Each structure stands twice: as C-alpha cells, then as structure tokens.
Amino acid sequence: MSSRRTDVARLGTSVPRRRWPAMTDPELRAQSFEIACLLTGEPNDSARFILNRIDRMMLRGERRRLLLSNAAIDAYRSRPVLVTLDA
C-alpha cells in the first residue's frame, strides 16, 4: 500500500475537530445574558426576567448562545406589562 493511500484511509476515520472550544455553562449563561441585555436596551428592568428565561432553556438542554439570547429577548418583549394608574 502506498503512503498516499494510507494517509487518505486515516483521514476517513479521524474524529472531526470542533470549530470552537466547548463553552462552560457559566460562560454560556453570561454571554447569552450580555447579548440579550444589550439588545433590549433596558438592562435594569429586564435582567431577572432574561436570566430566568435563559436558565430555564439551559435546563432543558439548549446550548446555542444566540438562540438563548434571542429567545429571552422575544419572551421579554412579548410579556404582559402591568400598567399603573399613577401616571
């Protein structure tokens, strides 16, 4: 068997490398939260709601950072808003 054939055969059985290193859960949570807070423009009012939503999705197994942040933003924007009569 030639060396070229051996190299090609080995390539077919190799394990593919990941494009990006695996992120830890705290890193993923922090980055998703940062994206969501920047995009909502209301970091003080939205922080607890957004973190709660991200945590719930991560508990269900979601690990895609942009999906976590975008879903949290969508949920925040579509939440019911209480209106006070003080205004």
Secondary structure, 3 states (H helix, E strand, C coil): CCHHHHHHHHHHHCCCCCCCCCCCHHHHHHHHHHHHHHHHCCHHHHHHHHHHHHHHHHHCCCCCHHHHHHHHHHHHHCCCCCCCCCC
